[in-house]
């Protein structure tokens, strides 16, 4: 009995990692990154990717990165990039190892993105790995940032450190940081469209009513998706008709920046989307009404003036402006007019479409005047997936109009 009690006091519990079956030891003081048996490249990199995802919502405009350090067949340190301006994943992992009395010299480093090679908010990680004397660095993908791309690998190799790429993890690593990749490849955020509609494709009734088309399960899922993005965008028409909060309420997560397209500054200062927390941005036309502008800015709203085209905010200018503010991922939740406009301009990469078991028989739908002459040439969702949410069905996938990763 005494032996049993002493074992309970040790409080060691085996935890099986949900993806790769890694057995970690946990004590009351927290996670101890020691592995009970040597693992494979696949398991170590999978662990690094799961760590990287912990930074979602905090790292933009930096990418999400995870790192695992292995020596003698066991993990001696791990970390991820917690927040923009804070230490990068490699440094967190080194510090984690050092705090446990471990020396990383001669260790193998698994990192989800090529170590940086330039000075930004923090010193370059590639140089730090050289200084620490690691023997090998295993990378999931090369950094698309032209300031880094290939240079981090070059620094490591010139220092005599073996560098190994794991191409089988490239797609997963790219998917994790698709906003970061889009910024450097296309100069704009990765744009996701979200729409809720009836079986006959209507987003509202003929009188404009749209609350609620879908049930609570679908709306909760929409909040989860919202929490995955740096910003959420709607048009002023949605603000006036629905008065949405545009926050994350049904799930745990960080509230995104709330962006309103409002060419005439019609947004009421009482609108819930304003929020009075400094996270509301209105994009309006040049030469706005001074009184309306003052009323909104006095309410804590940031207002930016952008070029117009045909009486509406130029969407290309809008997404470029958001990219300049560090927005890597943008979710467009507006009504049919806004969604149609983004599709018309080719500013759409991914879509979540929620379909409810109801027929409206009238009302507005997504239309963007596309003249397709072949079914195969129409706008499709690539590798589409479906999910049942209560009585509703969610369909998601990459849009064929996207330039891709």
Residue pairs with C-beta under 8 A, 6 or more apart in sequence:
10 27
11 27
11 28
12 25
12 26
12 27
13 25
13 26
14 23
14 24
14 25
14 36
15 23
15 24
15 25
15 26
16 22
16 23
17 23
17 24
17 46
17 47
17 50
19 46
19 50
20 39
20 42
20 43
20 46
20 47
21 43
22 35
22 39
22 43
22 46
22 47
23 35
23 36
23 37
24 31
24 32
24 33
24 34
24 35
25 32
25 34
25 36
26 32
32 100
33 68
33 75
33 76
33 77
33 78
33 96
34 74
34 75
34 76
35 73
35 74
35 75
37 73
38 73
38 74
41 110
41 138
41 166
42 168
44 68
44 70
44 75
44 110
44 138
45 68
45 110
45 112
45 138
45 140
45 166
45 169
46 169
47 66
47 68
47 75
47 78
47 110
48 66
48 67
48 68
48 78
48 89
48 110
48 111
48 112
48 140
49 66
49 112
49 140
49 169
49 172
49 173
49 176
50 66
51 66
51 67
51 68
51 78
51 79
51 80
51 89
52 64
52 65
52 66
52 80
52 81
52 89
52 112
52 113
52 176
53 64
53 66
53 176
54 64
54 66
54 80
54 82
55 64
55 65
55 80
55 81
55 82
55 83
56 64
56 227
56 228
57 227
57 228
57 230
57 253
57 254
57 256
58 82
58 83
58 84
58 254
59 65
59 81
59 82
59 83
59 84
60 84
60 179
60 180
60 230
60 326
60 327
60 328
60 329
61 84
61 180
61 183
61 326
61 327
61 328
62 81
62 84
62 180
63 81
63 113
63 143
63 177
63 180
64 80
64 81
64 112
64 176
64 177
64 180
65 80
65 81
65 88
65 89
65 90
65 111
65 112
65 113
66 78
66 79
66 80
66 81
66 89
66 111
66 112
67 78
67 79
67 80
67 89
67 90
67 92
67 93
67 109
67 110
67 111
67 112
68 75
68 77
68 78
68 93
68 109
68 110
68 111
69 75
69 76
69 77
69 78
69 93
69 94
69 96
69 97
69 104
69 107
69 108
69 109
69 110
69 134
70 76
70 107
70 108
70 109
70 110
71 102
71 104
71 106
71 107
71 108
76 97
76 100
76 102
76 104
76 107
77 93
77 94
77 95
77 96
77 97
77 98
77 100
77 102
77 104
78 93
78 96
79 87
79 89
79 90
79 91
79 92
79 93
79 94
79 95
79 96
80 89
80 92
81 87
81 88
81 89
81 92
82 92
84 121
84 326
85 121
85 122
86 122
87 95
87 122
88 115
88 116
88 122
88 125
89 111
89 112
89 125
90 109
90 111
90 115
90 125
90 128
90 129
91 122
91 125
91 128
93 109
94 104
94 128
94 132
97 103
97 104
97 107
98 104
104 132
104 133
104 134
105 132
105 133
105 134
106 133
106 134
106 135
107 134
107 135
108 134
108 135
108 136
108 137
108 138
109 129
109 134
109 136
109 137
109 138
110 138
111 137
111 138
111 139
111 140
112 139
112 140
112 141
112 169
112 173
112 176
113 139
113 140
113 141
113 143
113 173
113 177
114 139
114 141
114 142
114 143
114 148
114 149
114 150
114 152
114 153
115 124
115 125
115 126
115 129
115 137
115 139
115 152
115 156
116 124
116 125
116 126
116 143
116 145
116 148
116 152
117 124
117 126
117 127
117 147
117 148
117 151
117 152
117 154
117 155
118 124
118 147
118 148
118 151
124 152
124 155
125 152
126 151
126 152
126 153
126 155
126 156
127 155
129 137
129 156
129 161
130 155
130 156
130 159
130 161
134 161
135 161
135 162
136 161
136 162
136 163
136 164
137 156
137 161
137 162
137 163
137 164
138 163
138 164
138 165
138 166
139 153
139 163
139 164
139 165
139 166
140 165
140 166
140 169
140 170
140 172
140 173
141 165
141 169
141 170
141 173
141 174
142 149
142 150
142 153
142 165
143 149
143 152
144 180
144 181
144 184
144 185
145 180
145 184
146 184
153 163
156 163
157 163
174 181
174 405
175 405
178 190
178 329
178 349
178 405
179 189
179 190
179 230
179 328
179 329
180 328
181 190
181 405
182 188
182 189
182 190
182 328
182 349
182 405
183 189
183 323
183 328
185 403
185 405
186 403
187 320
187 323
188 316
188 319
188 320
188 322
188 323
188 347
189 230
189 231
189 319
189 322
189 323
189 327
189 328
189 329
189 330
190 328
190 329
190 330
190 349
190 350
191 319
191 330
191 331
191 332
191 342
191 347
191 348
191 349
191 350
192 225
192 229
192 329
192 330
192 331
192 332
192 349
192 350
192 351
192 352
193 331
193 332
193 339
193 342
193 343
193 348
193 350
193 351
193 352
193 399
194 222
194 225
194 331
194 332
194 333
194 351
194 352
194 353
194 354
195 203
195 336
195 339
195 351
195 352
195 353
195 354
195 366
196 203
196 210
196 213
196 214
196 218
196 222
196 353
196 354
196 355
196 356
197 203
197 213
197 353
197 354
197 355
197 356
197 365
197 366
198 213
198 355
198 356
198 358
198 359
198 360
198 363
199 355
199 356
199 357
199 358
199 359
200 359
200 360
200 361
201 365
201 366
202 360
202 361
202 362
202 363
202 364
202 365
203 210
203 213
203 335
203 336
203 363
203 364
203 365
203 366
204 210
204 335
204 336
204 360
204 363
204 364
205 360
205 362
205 363
206 360
206 362
206 363
208 241
208 363
210 241
210 242
210 335
211 242
212 219
213 354
213 356
213 358
214 222
214 354
214 356
214 389
214 390
214 392
215 356
215 389
215 390
215 391
215 392
216 250
216 390
217 389
217 390
217 392
218 354
218 356
218 389
218 390
218 392
218 394
219 250
220 250
220 251
220 389
221 354
221 387
221 389
221 394
222 333
222 352
222 354
223 248
223 249
223 250
223 251
223 253
224 250
224 251
224 253
225 331
225 352
226 232
226 246
226 248
226 253
226 256
226 331
226 333
227 248
227 251
227 252
227 253
227 254
227 256
228 253
228 329
228 331
229 256
229 329
229 330
229 331
230 256
230 257
230 326
230 327
230 328
230 329
230 330
231 256
231 257
231 258
231 259
231 281
231 322
231 327
231 329
231 330
231 331
232 246
232 256
232 257
232 258
232 259
232 330
232 331
232 332
232 333
233 259
233 260
233 261
233 330
233 331
233 332
233 333
233 334
233 338
234 244
234 246
234 259
234 260
234 261
234 273
234 332
234 333
234 334
234 335
234 338
235 260
235 261
235 262
235 334
235 335
235 337
235 338
236 260
236 261
236 262
236 263
236 264
236 266
236 267
237 334
237 335
237 337
237 338
238 244
238 333
238 334
238 335
238 338
239 260
239 262
239 267
239 268
239 271
239 273
240 266
240 267
240 268
240 271
241 335
243 271
243 272
243 273
244 272
244 273
244 333
245 272
245 273
245 275
246 256
246 258
246 272
246 273
246 333
247 255
247 258
247 275
248 254
248 255
248 256
255 277
255 279
256 279
256 331
257 279
257 280
257 281
257 325
257 327
258 273
258 275
258 279
258 280
258 281
259 280
259 281
259 282
259 283
259 322
259 330
260 267
260 273
260 280
260 281
260 282
260 283
261 283
261 312
261 313
261 318
261 334
261 338
262 282
262 283
262 284
263 284
263 285
263 308
263 311
263 312
263 313
264 284
264 285
264 289
265 282
265 284
265 288
265 289
265 292
265 293
265 296
265 303
267 273
267 274
267 282
267 296
267 301
269 295
269 296
269 299
273 280
274 280
274 296
274 299
274 300
274 301
275 300
276 299
276 300
277 300
278 300
278 302
280 300
280 301
280 302
281 301
281 302
281 303
281 304
281 325
282 296
282 301
282 302
282 303
282 304
283 304
283 306
283 313
283 318
283 321
284 303
284 304
284 305
284 306
284 313
285 305
285 306
285 307
285 308
285 313
286 305
286 306
286 307
286 308
287 305
288 303
288 305
293 303
296 303
297 303
304 321
306 313
306 314
306 317
306 318
306 321
307 313
307 314
307 317
308 314
312 341
315 341
315 342
315 345
315 347
316 345
316 347
319 330
319 347
322 330
332 338
332 339
332 342
332 348
335 364
336 364
336 365
336 366
336 367
337 364
339 366
340 366
340 367
340 368
341 368
342 348
343 366
343 368
343 370
343 379
343 401
344 368
344 369
344 370
346 401
348 399
348 401
348 402
349 398
349 399
349 402
349 403
349 404
350 396
350 397
350 398
350 399
350 402
351 381
351 395
351 396
351 397
351 399
352 394
352 395
352 396
353 381
353 394
353 395
353 396
354 389
354 392
354 393
354 394
355 392
355 393
355 394
355 395
356 391
356 392
357 391
357 392
370 378
370 379
372 378
372 379
379 399
379 400
379 401
380 397
380 399
380 400
381 395
381 396
381 397
381 398
381 399
381 400
382 397
382 398
382 399
382 400
383 397
383 398
384 395
384 396
384 397
385 395
385 396
385 397
386 393
386 394
386 395
386 396
387 393
387 394
387 396
388 394
398 404
